[in-house]
Amino acid sequence: MPIVSVSDGCRVTYDVSGQGEALLLIPGLGGAASFWNDIVPLLTDHFRVIAFDHRGTGRSDRPEGAYSISRIAADAIAILDAENIGSAHVVGHSTGGMVAQYIALDAPERVKTLVISGSWEKPDARFVAMFEARLAVLREAGPRVYQKLTHAIGFPARFLEQNRELLQRAVDNAAAALSPLSVAQARIEMLLTDERSEDLARIVAPTLVIGATDDALIPFSHSQELAAAIPDARLAVIDGAHFFPRVHPADYAGMVRQFLEERHE
């Protein structure tokens, strides 16, 4: 469990496994590297896979104050520096996809290829309404209700039915995972303002955008907009609602692997 102390003193925890070219996995708003637990074993035969807990989540420090996508992107680059990695394949889901965009824009030399899944190009009116509502639920109804709502919006009905115990554990652990609430709230608030949509045409890394047609949290139209804005980006379609990497880990890992292998042909 390596830990890097970044420029402002925050300690960010990450995991490394496998051999080969570096592959950085960036989780979404939940921020925990464990989001990728079912994906990592499917990629470690060919890649040195790195997954980290965002600042404010998981095993990393949870400093009070404002949060930003650019700060999380800088943390990710600090991890690459700590591991002596000049450039990596970068995969980001949801909020992690926004972090991946910032890395590709601000440190293009660090990104071999870019995979952005279940993410967005900018917060439109629907997005703002959705995340303002989620923020209100967290503040007024508390972590357990917030987590239940996240599951209901983010997973297909069949997955919810088949994984009741797994998801109940997440609800039971919500108070700890989202503590302190001021930090969890600050992390949601950053999503309402942070975006680089006007800069996306400057991304030079070969890019794959993956979106789910049944994503009720981040509609598929955002993936379409991303793919249209990033030069020569490829758009791939899947189902499985917003958390489709957890619903279809083998399919997701296969999409990532195929794209990376094609880029080396």
PyMOL commands that set and color helices and strands:
alter all, ss='L'
color gray80, all
select helices_A, chain A and resi 33-36+40-42+69-82+95-106+108-110+125-141+143-154+157-162+164-172+174-177+181-191+197-202+220-229+244-247+249-263
alter helices_A, ss='H'
color red, helices_A
select strands_A, chain A and resi 3-5+11-17+21-26+47-52+88-93+111-117+207-212+234-238
alter strands_A, ss='S'
color yellow, strands_A
deselect
rebuild
show_as cartoon
